[in-house]
Amino acid sequence: MKKFIVFFSILFAANVQAKNMYSIKVQVPGIPDSMCFLANHFGDKQYLQDSCKADAKGNFEFKGEKTLSRGMYLIVLPNKRYFEIVLDQTFQFSIKADSSLNPSKISFSGSVENTEFYNWLTYINDKRADMEKTRNAYNLLPESQRSNSAEFKHLKQIEQEIETYQQKYIDEKPKSFLSAIYLATREIDIPDAPILANGLKDSTFQFYYYRNHYFDNINFGDARLLRTPIFHQKLDYYMHKLVLQQPDSIIAEADKLVALAEKDTEVFKYTVWYITHEFETSKIMGMDAVFCHMVKKYYTRDKAYWLDDASLFKIQDRAKQLDPILLGKKARNIVLTDSNNFAQSLYAIKEPWTVLFFWDPDCGHCKKSMPKLIEFYNEWHKKGVEIFAVCNEIEMDKWKAFIKENNLQWINVADPNLRDNFRYDFDVATTPQVFVLDKDKIIRAKKLDVTQLGDFLKHETDLK
């Protein structure tokens, strides 16, 4: 009988745990009858996971049968006030906090990791207050006295104490989530630059050392870091601040990062998605080359496991569309009829430079751009620039009337019967669209505003 009772108790406890995969009880006096929310960090955003209503004494509980992913979470109170917790080893515990949400006044029962987390927050808050006070005194000193001052030494001492605190914890619990956070936020120690043969220090050494070791403390095999603000911030800073903003440089670094991320499927997915999305939507001309590279290399059936067939086809088709019109590619020929019904070929233009201009007479932006384009043409046509203007409209009366009213002297063509696929081939989803082609019809610039054409030609060519 005793054996049965013990067995039943164990079974019952297991069923309760399975039924409530997480249970986070919270008490915050002063927020009666208010809605509260549980959200998690992911990348640079926060996502709602649960909600509940506090009772008259400020008690509320988040509980559910689903499994929560490990990471850093936010408990959001009324007026968008919040405090953070970590979920890693323990998913059933209770919290007491006061209305100030001061870390020193927040306590946990049943969660060692959060107790340790808030011990750290309390510790670092005290150290920051000390640092701020000391730094203010340091800044008041004459510059010549600062490096040997007591304030300078004290600042260094505080930094060392913080590092010692973190390192002690890392040594004791190397696999814990907090250890991963401590390491991920640690700055890289940069050695002194070496002396070159000319007797001077290498001025580029520290930058390249910092860049080459930037991810030394980031474990790309730890998906928990995705659910903190840290991983995204590091990735974003590296790609935009430490990498030369040219497609070839970005592509090379992207491949290195993805190789690191292959240690974990979630980290791989996020890294690939972030780089692909970031440079597909970049406002810097030419960055669609990065997007095309990422899709060709990583958005395959075996690698992009998170996409269904329809989504995979869509992104592959998008890259296939953009690839022929990347900077450095030769624009395909367009042969259409002008307003006098004569055939005009893009490739027949002999001028050193061609502005390929897609527009619509009903487009408000096109109408605003047209006077500036006319001004540009009057100045640059005699310097060797032709405009090949392709109308997106199929109503020829509107098109011809606009040409006549505005005295458009460049090559004007249209496709009233929709026989040419230029709208897809040149990604003319909106108008106006501008491409700058050299004498060989190689795409040298695109997506420019017409006001930028003159500056581009001055900067990139020998035309004056």
Kinemage of the C-alpha trace (Angstrom):
@kinemage 1
@onewidth
@group {chain A} dominant
@subgroup {mainchain}
@vectorlist {calphas} color= white
{ca met a 1} P 0.000 0.000 0.000
{ca lys a 2} L 2.812 2.413 0.900
{ca lys a 3} L 4.524 1.659 -2.418
{ca phe a 4} L 1.312 2.495 -4.272
{ca ile a 5} L 0.898 5.768 -2.358
{ca val a 6} L 4.502 6.768 -3.116
{ca phe a 7} L 4.066 5.849 -6.777
{ca phe a 8} L 0.788 7.777 -6.994
{ca ser a 9} L 2.382 10.842 -5.335
{ca ile a 10} L 5.258 10.825 -7.797
{ca leu a 11} L 2.870 10.381 -10.718
{ca phe a 12} L 0.614 13.169 -9.464
{ca ala a 13} L 3.572 15.544 -8.992
{ca ala a 14} L 4.809 14.745 -12.507
{ca asn a 15} L 1.355 15.436 -13.931
{ca val a 16} L 1.151 18.785 -12.122
{ca gln a 17} L 4.554 19.775 -13.460
{ca ala a 18} L 3.587 18.706 -16.978
{ca lys a 19} L 0.329 20.620 -16.707
{ca asn a 20} L 2.041 23.817 -15.566
{ca met a 21} L 5.341 23.955 -17.427
{ca tyr a 22} L 5.889 27.389 -15.919
{ca ser a 23} L 4.482 29.144 -12.879
{ca ile a 24} L 5.808 32.578 -11.927
{ca lys a 25} L 4.038 34.096 -8.929
{ca val a 26} L 4.590 37.813 -8.415
{ca gln a 27} L 3.662 40.275 -5.691
{ca val a 28} L 4.007 44.005 -6.325
{ca pro a 29} L 1.917 46.043 -3.856
{ca gly a 30} L 0.392 49.160 -5.330
{ca ile a 31} L -0.874 47.788 -8.648
{ca pro a 32} L -4.321 46.380 -7.760
{ca asp a 33} L -6.647 45.148 -10.501
{ca ser a 34} L -4.144 45.883 -13.251
{ca met a 35} L -3.081 43.861 -16.280
{ca cys a 36} L 0.513 42.619 -16.231
{ca phe a 37} L 2.499 40.966 -18.995
{ca leu a 38} L 5.309 38.470 -19.458
{ca ala a 39} L 7.467 39.118 -22.515
{ca asn a 40} L 10.804 37.891 -23.759
{ca his a 41} L 13.675 39.543 -25.539
{ca phe a 42} L 14.448 38.237 -29.005
{ca gly a 43} L 16.921 40.087 -31.188
{ca asp a 44} L 16.142 43.778 -30.878
{ca lys a 45} L 12.466 43.268 -30.064
{ca gln a 46} L 10.277 41.969 -27.270
{ca tyr a 47} L 7.476 39.446 -27.718
{ca leu a 48} L 4.466 38.901 -25.482
{ca gln a 49} L 4.262 35.426 -23.948
{ca asp a 50} L 1.557 35.712 -21.314
{ca ser a 51} L -0.704 38.128 -19.457
{ca cys a 52} L -2.744 38.136 -16.279
{ca lys a 53} L -4.509 40.503 -13.898
{ca ala a 54} L -3.217 41.460 -10.472
{ca asp a 55} L -5.601 41.114 -7.549
{ca ala a 56} L -6.387 43.799 -4.956
{ca lys a 57} L -3.072 43.163 -3.147
{ca gly a 58} L -0.916 43.216 -6.263
{ca asn a 59} L -0.597 39.432 -6.581
{ca phe a 60} L -0.576 37.808 -9.997
{ca glu a 61} L 0.701 34.615 -11.592
{ca phe a 62} L 1.919 33.694 -15.047
{ca lys a 63} L 1.370 30.006 -15.662
{ca gly a 64} L 0.970 27.764 -18.650
{ca glu a 65} L 1.370 24.348 -20.139
{ca lys a 66} L 3.717 25.401 -22.952
{ca thr a 67} L 7.471 25.344 -22.618
{ca leu a 68} L 9.139 28.742 -22.472
{ca ser a 69} L 12.450 29.099 -24.254
{ca arg a 70} L 15.442 29.857 -22.099
{ca gly a 71} L 16.491 33.476 -22.017
{ca met a 72} L 15.884 36.891 -20.502
{ca tyr a 73} L 12.271 37.901 -19.873
{ca leu a 74} L 10.457 41.063 -18.841
{ca ile a 75} L 7.647 41.372 -16.338
{ca val a 76} L 5.762 44.435 -17.530
{ca leu a 77} L 3.598 46.378 -15.087
{ca pro a 78} L 1.121 49.216 -15.717
{ca asn a 79} L 2.559 52.386 -17.287
{ca lys a 80} L 5.114 50.178 -19.114
{ca arg a 81} L 7.323 49.818 -16.061
{ca tyr a 82} L 9.135 46.517 -16.032
{ca phe a 83} L 11.860 44.433 -14.484
{ca glu a 84} L 13.818 41.572 -16.017
{ca ile a 85} L 14.239 37.960 -14.971
{ca val a 86} L 16.173 35.024 -16.378
{ca leu a 87} L 14.588 31.698 -17.228
{ca asp a 88} L 17.068 28.894 -17.624
{ca gln a 89} L 17.065 26.162 -14.992
{ca thr a 90} L 13.972 27.114 -13.022
{ca phe a 91} L 10.514 27.903 -14.405
{ca gln a 92} L 8.470 27.688 -11.214
{ca phe a 93} L 9.224 30.290 -8.546
{ca ser a 94} L 7.856 33.383 -6.820
{ca ile a 95} L 8.900 37.043 -6.753
{ca lys a 96} L 8.338 39.879 -4.294
{ca ala a 97} L 9.016 43.469 -5.322
{ca asp a 98} L 8.106 46.932 -4.132
{ca ser a 99} L 6.678 49.655 -6.328
{ca ser a 100} L 10.095 51.275 -6.887
{ca leu a 101} L 11.382 48.129 -8.665
{ca asn a 102} L 14.768 48.803 -7.099
{ca pro a 103} L 16.838 45.603 -7.642
{ca ser a 104} L 17.819 45.555 -3.970
{ca lys a 105} L 14.121 45.384 -3.050
{ca ile a 106} L 13.277 42.462 -5.362
{ca ser a 107} L 13.570 38.961 -3.917
{ca phe a 108} L 13.023 35.458 -5.257
{ca ser a 109} L 11.895 32.192 -3.721
{ca gly a 110} L 12.705 28.978 -5.595
{ca ser a 111} L 15.049 30.516 -8.170
{ca val a 112} L 18.747 30.589 -7.311
{ca glu a 113} L 19.646 31.969 -10.761
{ca asn a 114} L 17.419 35.030 -10.333
{ca thr a 115} L 18.641 35.602 -6.791
{ca glu a 116} L 22.193 35.620 -8.166
{ca phe a 117} L 21.105 37.842 -11.057
{ca tyr a 118} L 19.653 40.446 -8.687
{ca asn a 119} L 22.635 40.225 -6.371
{ca trp a 120} L 24.656 41.225 -9.433
{ca leu a 121} L 22.271 44.063 -10.368
{ca thr a 122} L 22.425 45.449 -6.839
{ca tyr a 123} L 26.208 45.153 -6.822
{ca ile a 124} L 26.695 46.825 -10.201
{ca asn a 125} L 24.269 49.651 -9.327
{ca asp a 126} L 26.367 50.454 -6.257
{ca lys a 127} L 29.561 50.335 -8.318
{ca arg a 128} L 28.104 52.561 -11.020
{ca ala a 129} L 27.095 55.162 -8.443
{ca asp a 130} L 30.651 55.099 -7.088
{ca met a 131} L 32.087 55.338 -10.611
{ca glu a 132} L 29.868 58.271 -11.542
{ca lys a 133} L 30.828 60.197 -8.416
{ca thr a 134} L 34.526 59.482 -8.969
{ca arg a 135} L 34.369 60.276 -12.694
{ca asn a 136} L 32.758 63.650 -11.994
{ca ala a 137} L 35.638 64.507 -9.658
{ca tyr a 138} L 38.127 63.161 -12.222
{ca asn a 139} L 36.692 65.381 -14.976
{ca leu a 140} L 37.173 68.479 -12.813
{ca leu a 141} L 40.938 67.880 -12.624
{ca pro a 142} L 43.360 69.576 -15.020
{ca glu a 143} L 44.133 67.181 -17.866
{ca ser a 144} L 47.821 67.059 -16.938
{ca gln a 145} L 46.975 65.684 -13.460
{ca arg a 146} L 44.371 63.085 -14.384
{ca ser a 147} L 46.524 60.022 -15.205
{ca asn a 148} L 48.290 60.091 -11.823
{ca ser a 149} L 45.301 61.135 -9.716
{ca ala a 150} L 43.657 59.193 -6.918
{ca glu a 151} L 40.408 59.388 -8.869
{ca phe a 152} L 41.980 57.652 -11.870
{ca lys a 153} L 43.361 54.882 -9.662
{ca his a 154} L 39.998 54.447 -7.960
{ca leu a 155} L 38.209 54.123 -11.297
{ca lys a 156} L 40.653 51.408 -12.343
{ca gln a 157} L 40.148 49.683 -9.001
{ca ile a 158} L 36.354 49.620 -9.468
{ca glu a 159} L 36.730 48.188 -12.971
{ca gln a 160} L 39.006 45.467 -11.597
{ca glu a 161} L 36.572 44.652 -8.783
{ca ile a 162} L 33.710 44.257 -11.259
{ca glu a 163} L 35.799 41.996 -13.492
{ca thr a 164} L 36.905 39.929 -10.467
{ca tyr a 165} L 33.269 39.551 -9.340
{ca gln a 166} L 32.217 38.300 -12.759
{ca gln a 167} L 35.224 36.051 -13.254
{ca lys a 168} L 34.694 34.372 -9.877
{ca tyr a 169} L 31.142 33.530 -10.867
{ca ile a 170} L 32.221 32.299 -14.325
{ca asp a 171} L 34.844 30.043 -12.757
{ca glu a 172} L 32.319 28.588 -10.321
{ca lys a 173} L 29.440 28.180 -12.821
{ca pro a 174} L 30.933 28.179 -16.334
{ca lys a 175} L 27.798 26.771 -18.042
{ca ser a 176} L 25.257 29.041 -16.380
{ca phe a 177} L 23.254 31.614 -18.298
{ca leu a 178} L 24.627 34.442 -16.165
{ca ser a 179} L 28.187 33.383 -17.029
{ca ala a 180} L 27.288 33.561 -20.725
{ca ile a 181} L 25.863 37.069 -20.192
{ca tyr a 182} L 28.914 38.227 -18.230
{ca leu a 183} L 31.255 36.990 -20.946
{ca ala a 184} L 29.155 38.421 -23.782
{ca thr a 185} L 29.212 41.913 -22.254
{ca arg a 186} L 32.920 41.883 -21.440
{ca glu a 187} L 35.063 44.301 -23.428
{ca ile a 188} L 38.003 43.015 -25.439
{ca asp a 189} L 41.419 43.699 -23.916
{ca ile a 190} L 43.460 45.358 -26.650
{ca pro a 191} L 47.260 45.147 -26.373
{ca asp a 192} L 49.529 48.064 -27.184
{ca ala a 193} L 50.255 48.580 -30.854
{ca pro a 194} L 53.615 47.241 -32.062
{ca ile a 195} L 56.398 49.584 -33.177
{ca leu a 196} L 56.949 49.625 -36.932
{ca ala a 197} L 60.279 49.776 -38.741
{ca asn a 198} L 59.967 53.565 -38.961
{ca gly a 199} L 59.858 53.796 -35.152
{ca leu a 200} L 56.171 54.726 -35.026
{ca lys a 201} L 53.304 52.715 -33.575
{ca asp a 202} L 51.045 50.858 -36.000
{ca ser a 203} L 48.038 53.201 -36.095
{ca thr a 204} L 45.685 50.520 -37.439
{ca phe a 205} L 46.685 47.681 -35.110
{ca gln a 206} L 44.185 48.330 -32.333
{ca phe a 207} L 41.219 48.681 -34.702
{ca tyr a 208} L 41.960 45.441 -36.526
{ca tyr a 209} L 42.734 43.606 -33.297
{ca tyr a 210} L 39.423 44.765 -31.841
{ca arg a 211} L 37.540 43.747 -34.980
{ca asn a 212} L 39.249 40.354 -35.261
{ca his a 213} L 38.569 39.517 -31.608
{ca tyr a 214} L 35.175 41.221 -31.285
{ca phe a 215} L 33.266 37.941 -30.878
{ca asp a 216} L 35.823 36.142 -28.704
{ca asn a 217} L 33.461 36.187 -25.713
{ca ile a 218} L 30.286 35.319 -27.622
{ca asn a 219} L 29.299 31.661 -27.675
{ca phe a 220} L 27.579 31.158 -31.035
{ca gly a 221} L 26.453 27.759 -29.803
{ca asp a 222} L 24.325 29.269 -27.021
{ca ala a 223} L 20.812 30.082 -28.239
{ca arg a 224} L 19.956 31.640 -24.875
{ca leu a 225} L 21.858 34.757 -25.957
{ca leu a 226} L 19.319 35.321 -28.732
{ca arg a 227} L 16.783 36.062 -25.991
{ca thr a 228} L 18.814 38.929 -24.602
{ca pro a 229} L 19.476 42.331 -26.190
{ca ile a 230} L 23.188 41.436 -26.333
{ca phe a 231} L 23.537 39.168 -29.373
{ca his a 232} L 21.644 41.443 -31.763
{ca gln a 233} L 23.472 44.558 -30.556
{ca lys a 234} L 26.849 42.891 -31.065
{ca leu a 235} L 25.897 41.608 -34.503
{ca asp a 236} L 24.472 44.965 -35.577
{ca tyr a 237} L 27.447 46.993 -34.340
{ca tyr a 238} L 29.922 44.661 -36.005
{ca met a 239} L 28.235 44.647 -39.413
{ca his a 240} L 27.658 48.411 -39.527
{ca lys a 241} L 30.586 49.885 -37.587
{ca leu a 242} L 33.504 47.469 -37.880
{ca val a 243} L 33.057 46.164 -41.427
{ca leu a 244} L 33.791 48.298 -44.490
{ca gln a 245} L 30.403 49.201 -45.973
{ca gln a 246} L 31.011 47.657 -49.369
{ca pro a 247} L 29.211 44.529 -50.599
{ca asp a 248} L 32.342 42.394 -51.055
{ca ser a 249} L 33.604 43.167 -47.542
{ca ile a 250} L 30.218 42.552 -45.967
{ca ile a 251} L 29.765 39.270 -47.833
{ca ala a 252} L 33.145 37.986 -46.632
{ca glu a 253} L 32.348 38.842 -43.003
{ca ala a 254} L 28.818 37.480 -43.300
{ca asp a 255} L 30.156 34.080 -44.332
{ca lys a 256} L 32.532 34.057 -41.345
{ca leu a 257} L 29.687 34.820 -38.930
{ca val a 258} L 27.393 32.209 -40.431
{ca ala a 259} L 30.183 29.633 -40.117
{ca leu a 260} L 30.401 30.451 -36.388
{ca ala a 261} L 26.627 30.251 -36.064
{ca glu a 262} L 26.466 26.715 -37.451
{ca lys a 263} L 27.105 25.470 -33.893
{ca asp a 264} L 23.409 25.975 -33.079
{ca thr a 265} L 20.377 25.798 -35.382
{ca glu a 266} L 18.586 28.740 -33.733
{ca val a 267} L 21.669 30.973 -33.794
{ca phe a 268} L 22.269 29.957 -37.426
{ca lys a 269} L 18.693 30.852 -38.332
{ca tyr a 270} L 18.846 34.247 -36.623
{ca thr a 271} L 22.267 35.176 -38.022
{ca val a 272} L 21.268 34.245 -41.575
{ca trp a 273} L 17.912 36.012 -41.249
{ca tyr a 274} L 19.423 39.168 -39.729
{ca ile a 275} L 22.106 39.634 -42.394
{ca thr a 276} L 19.699 38.807 -45.233
{ca his a 277} L 16.962 41.151 -44.008
{ca glu a 278} L 19.345 43.937 -42.999
{ca phe a 279} L 20.894 44.264 -46.428
{ca glu a 280} L 17.777 43.566 -48.451
{ca thr a 281} L 16.254 46.640 -46.808
{ca ser a 282} L 19.445 48.726 -46.685
{ca lys a 283} L 19.265 52.273 -48.019
{ca ile a 284} L 22.901 52.098 -49.122
{ca met a 285} L 23.155 51.585 -52.867
{ca gly a 286} L 24.451 48.184 -53.918
{ca met a 287} L 23.721 46.293 -50.720
{ca asp a 288} L 21.210 44.090 -52.525
{ca ala a 289} L 24.309 42.148 -53.638
{ca val a 290} L 24.627 40.956 -50.033
{ca phe a 291} L 20.989 39.873 -50.054
{ca cys a 292} L 21.451 37.911 -53.284
{ca his a 293} L 24.580 36.229 -51.938
{ca met a 294} L 22.838 35.179 -48.715
{ca val a 295} L 19.850 33.750 -50.567
{ca lys a 296} L 21.961 31.810 -53.059
{ca lys a 297} L 24.192 30.320 -50.367
{ca tyr a 298} L 21.909 29.770 -47.394
{ca tyr a 299} L 18.279 29.805 -48.523
{ca thr a 300} L 18.276 26.266 -49.824
{ca arg a 301} L 15.920 23.441 -48.965
{ca asp a 302} L 18.432 21.762 -46.638
{ca lys a 303} L 19.731 24.915 -44.874
{ca ala a 304} L 16.711 27.233 -44.515
{ca tyr a 305} L 14.814 24.674 -42.447
{ca trp a 306} L 12.459 27.290 -40.997
{ca leu a 307} L 10.805 28.146 -44.331
{ca asp a 308} L 8.077 26.238 -46.116
{ca asp a 309} L 8.337 25.614 -49.863
{ca ala a 310} L 6.224 28.640 -50.797
{ca ser a 311} L 8.268 31.060 -48.659
{ca leu a 312} L 11.525 29.563 -49.895
{ca phe a 313} L 10.444 29.956 -53.520
{ca lys a 314} L 9.408 33.564 -52.887
{ca ile a 315} L 12.757 34.651 -51.450
{ca gln a 316} L 14.713 32.713 -54.082
{ca asp a 317} L 12.650 34.338 -56.815
{ca arg a 318} L 13.313 37.762 -55.317
{ca ala a 319} L 17.067 37.157 -55.417
{ca lys a 320} L 16.771 35.813 -58.956
{ca gln a 321} L 14.991 39.025 -59.942
{ca leu a 322} L 17.573 41.338 -58.358
{ca asp a 323} L 20.710 39.472 -59.432
{ca pro a 324} L 20.755 40.711 -63.085
{ca ile a 325} L 20.434 44.350 -61.998
{ca leu a 326} L 23.151 44.432 -59.333
{ca leu a 327} L 25.814 47.096 -59.616
{ca gly a 328} L 28.453 45.935 -62.088
{ca lys a 329} L 26.027 43.822 -64.142
{ca lys a 330} L 25.179 44.683 -67.744
{ca ala a 331} L 21.630 45.930 -68.129
{ca arg a 332} L 19.669 43.954 -70.665
{ca asn a 333} L 18.575 45.740 -73.817
{ca ile a 334} L 15.197 47.444 -74.067
{ca val a 335} L 13.682 48.037 -77.500
{ca leu a 336} L 10.423 49.989 -77.473
{ca thr a 337} L 8.646 52.514 -79.663
{ca asp a 338} L 8.788 56.264 -79.189
{ca ser a 339} L 5.939 58.759 -79.506
{ca asn a 340} L 6.384 58.788 -83.316
{ca asn a 341} L 6.081 54.984 -83.406
{ca phe a 342} L 9.773 54.460 -84.219
{ca ala a 343} L 11.701 51.676 -82.488
{ca gln a 344} L 14.363 52.882 -80.055
{ca ser a 345} L 17.037 50.618 -78.603
{ca leu a 346} L 18.826 51.220 -75.309
{ca tyr a 347} L 21.946 49.573 -76.704
{ca ala a 348} L 21.929 51.922 -79.706
{ca ile a 349} L 22.834 54.902 -77.500
{ca lys a 350} L 26.461 55.895 -78.167
{ca glu a 351} L 26.927 58.512 -75.441
{ca pro a 352} L 29.385 57.573 -72.651
{ca trp a 353} L 26.605 57.644 -70.040
{ca thr a 354} L 22.918 56.765 -70.080
{ca val a 355} L 20.306 57.533 -67.457
{ca leu a 356} L 17.639 54.831 -67.660
{ca phe a 357} L 14.522 56.460 -66.219
{ca phe a 358} L 11.286 54.559 -65.485
{ca trp a 359} L 8.309 56.837 -64.875
{ca asp a 360} L 4.557 57.351 -65.133
{ca pro a 361} L 2.750 60.587 -66.101
{ca asp a 362} L 0.174 59.961 -63.343
{ca cys a 363} L 2.874 59.498 -60.675
{ca gly a 364} L 3.089 62.444 -58.268
{ca his a 365} L 6.773 61.844 -57.469
{ca cys a 366} L 7.552 61.636 -61.194
{ca lys a 367} L 5.871 64.986 -61.801
{ca lys a 368} L 7.913 66.582 -58.998
{ca ser a 369} L 11.115 65.038 -60.318
{ca met a 370} L 10.593 65.998 -63.956
{ca pro a 371} L 11.622 69.703 -63.759
{ca lys a 372} L 14.839 68.687 -61.984
{ca leu a 373} L 15.508 65.985 -64.574
{ca ile a 374} L 14.985 68.518 -67.378
{ca glu a 375} L 17.456 70.856 -65.680
{ca phe a 376} L 19.951 68.012 -65.349
{ca tyr a 377} L 19.532 67.038 -69.004
{ca asn a 378} L 20.031 70.588 -70.263
{ca glu a 379} L 23.369 70.728 -68.416
{ca trp a 380} L 24.694 67.205 -68.937
{ca his a 381} L 23.479 66.154 -72.397
{ca lys a 382} L 26.215 68.175 -74.069
{ca lys a 383} L 28.760 66.478 -71.782
{ca gly a 384} L 27.873 63.017 -73.037
{ca val a 385} L 24.791 61.935 -71.097
{ca glu a 386} L 21.587 60.624 -72.682
{ca ile a 387} L 18.293 59.825 -70.984
{ca phe a 388} L 16.300 56.761 -72.025
{ca ala a 389} L 12.891 57.319 -70.410
{ca val a 390} L 10.587 54.302 -70.258
{ca cys a 391} L 6.948 55.072 -69.528
{ca asn a 392} L 5.068 52.676 -67.271
{ca glu a 393} L 1.672 53.948 -68.471
{ca ile a 394} L -0.327 52.076 -71.130
{ca glu a 395} L -2.601 55.021 -72.036
{ca met a 396} L -0.636 56.655 -74.815
{ca asp a 397} L -2.649 59.891 -74.955
{ca lys a 398} L -1.584 60.797 -71.407
{ca trp a 399} L 2.030 59.965 -72.177
{ca lys a 400} L 2.201 61.919 -75.442
{ca ala a 401} L 0.446 64.924 -73.904
{ca phe a 402} L 2.945 64.998 -71.028
{ca ile a 403} L 5.907 64.827 -73.418
{ca lys a 404} L 4.529 67.695 -75.456
{ca glu a 405} L 3.517 69.882 -72.525
{ca asn a 406} L 6.916 69.520 -70.841
{ca asn a 407} L 8.983 69.532 -74.055
{ca leu a 408} L 10.892 66.367 -73.110
{ca gln a 409} L 13.831 66.234 -75.525
{ca trp a 410} L 15.422 62.945 -74.514
{ca ile a 411} L 14.501 59.482 -75.814
{ca asn a 412} L 10.945 58.651 -74.710
{ca val a 413} L 9.584 55.122 -75.171
{ca ala a 414} L 6.552 53.185 -73.975
{ca asp a 415} L 5.063 49.692 -74.015
{ca pro a 416} L 1.291 50.073 -74.445
{ca asn a 417} L 0.769 46.421 -75.343
{ca leu a 418} L 2.753 45.064 -72.392
{ca arg a 419} L 5.087 43.070 -74.622
{ca asp a 420} L 8.243 43.840 -72.656
{ca asn a 421} L 8.910 42.473 -69.182
{ca phe a 422} L 10.929 45.503 -68.009
{ca arg a 423} L 8.704 46.025 -64.973
{ca tyr a 424} L 9.894 42.726 -63.495
{ca asp a 425} L 13.396 42.691 -64.963
{ca phe a 426} L 14.280 46.130 -63.577
{ca asp a 427} L 12.226 45.811 -60.373
{ca val a 428} L 9.958 48.712 -61.272
{ca ala a 429} L 7.516 48.240 -58.400
{ca thr a 430} L 7.238 52.010 -57.904
{ca thr a 431} L 8.141 55.035 -59.984
{ca pro a 432} L 10.325 56.903 -60.612
{ca gln a 433} L 13.261 54.480 -60.826
{ca val a 434} L 16.719 55.591 -61.989
{ca phe a 435} L 19.646 53.553 -63.303
{ca val a 436} L 22.957 55.038 -64.457
{ca leu a 437} L 24.701 53.036 -67.188
{ca asp a 438} L 28.187 53.509 -68.639
{ca lys a 439} L 29.075 53.250 -72.347
{ca asp a 440} L 28.954 49.431 -72.155
{ca lys a 441} L 25.560 49.593 -70.431
{ca ile a 442} L 27.059 48.366 -67.162
{ca ile a 443} L 24.956 49.449 -64.176
{ca arg a 444} L 27.031 51.941 -62.210
{ca ala a 445} L 24.298 53.372 -59.977
{ca lys a 446} L 20.604 52.882 -59.263
{ca lys a 447} L 17.770 53.976 -57.017
{ca leu a 448} L 19.120 57.534 -57.103
{ca asp a 449} L 17.017 60.646 -56.744
{ca val a 450} L 17.293 62.777 -59.871
{ca thr a 451} L 18.884 65.527 -57.742
{ca gln a 452} L 21.811 63.160 -57.053
{ca leu a 453} L 22.641 62.451 -60.698
{ca gly a 454} L 24.960 65.405 -61.232
{ca asp a 455} L 26.925 64.780 -58.033
{ca phe a 456} L 27.262 61.082 -58.862
{ca leu a 457} L 28.637 61.758 -62.333
{ca lys a 458} L 31.080 64.371 -60.986
{ca his a 459} L 32.319 61.996 -58.324
{ca glu a 460} L 32.436 58.746 -60.273
{ca thr a 461} L 33.504 59.919 -63.728
{ca asp a 462} L 35.824 62.359 -65.448
{ca leu a 463} L 32.871 64.454 -66.603
{ca lys a 464} L 32.768 67.994 -65.211
